[in-house]
Amino acid sequence: MDDLPEELLLNIFYKLDIKAIGSCVCVKKSWLSLIKNPSFVSSYTFDDKKSSEYLIFRQGNRDLQCFVDKDHSLHLHKVLTSPFELKKINIPRYTVSCCNGVICIANTYVDGTILWNPTIQKFFTLPKPNLTHDYNNEVYEYELVFGFGFDSILNDYKVVRIIIDAEESAYRAEIFSLNNNSWKSIPSHSEIVSGGYRIICNNALPSFNGALHWIGEHIDNWEDLVILCFNVNKEVFHEIKLPNNLHIHTPELLVFEQYSIISLFCFTLDHADEDFSFEVWAMKEYGNMESWTRMWKCHLPEFGSGDVFGVRDNGELLCHLYSLSVIISLDPMTGKEKELLKAPGSGFDGIRYRESLVLLDDPKALSYSTTQHNDNFMELHESCEN
């Protein structure tokens, strides 16, 4: 294959899965150079047919568990050991989000954020932010809110960091650009509180329609809620109103990708009913408040001590029932439920993860290795470079 033109080689590489790509990088340095080309990395990443998709569960500060969703069941694929865990860094509380195969792990009380691609075993530690805040081990007077998304215009990955003064509900915001390897303040961040709203969740909904989303509540009325949005491309904040006359107890935002006409899901829990019902609303036209539609109302006898934290490939909802210590799958159309996993405790998060080559071509990203896998992508990569 030495005489094959580059165009033909790229076409061959493009048809391979990531495990095979990992083998190709150590055949020849010229092949490694082709595969690390930013154009190839980008094209490969955004082809949905090229990579496997998984569900990652996290509970508190425990290991990330990666599951395959198939045959109407969840199968444990592997446990992901993060660079933070490898370096024995103590993280009292952190958020996890994912975009195009890159996981963002951000500490919500002290500074420290990494971008991490477990597939190719590379990570990048973000430089120290420009905006600082006082940190007290006894009382958390400040809180950090994060979001992680992709700028499709500049082909750039960005981290949004918002500092919240708990007493004054004051906000300061900045954004990190992976391309520029730097932080900058967001001048329009005052719009977050222009209507007197504050963010009530640490982690943004995964990037959807080019924006990050949080739930915000009015400073003087906790029942007055909105969706606070940040456009990753334009780097500006805006708001989306929730449906009128909606009785919300604990709102959640999830992306429901299975139905193209449904854009954004808002889960609202109503503990007034004896059977702990909750409603599922969808915004059929993104940004249009009038398009909010109630899709389903679901009932779970044990739902008063649990939550909804994800959506499966088949469109069913992932629910964690604390009192029963189980994760169930709920069909919102039929109300049928199925036990999937034993899950003692509380505080589960679920994110979608898709394998990619992002960070492979970034010289700032560092490699690491574990002894968990025989098919260690980065060991092959480094042996070829050396």
Summary of the structure (lengths in Angstrom):
residues: 386
radius of gyration: 21.6
end to end distance: 21.8
largest distance: 72.4
contacts: 1167
relative contact order: 0.15
helix: 16%
strand: 41%
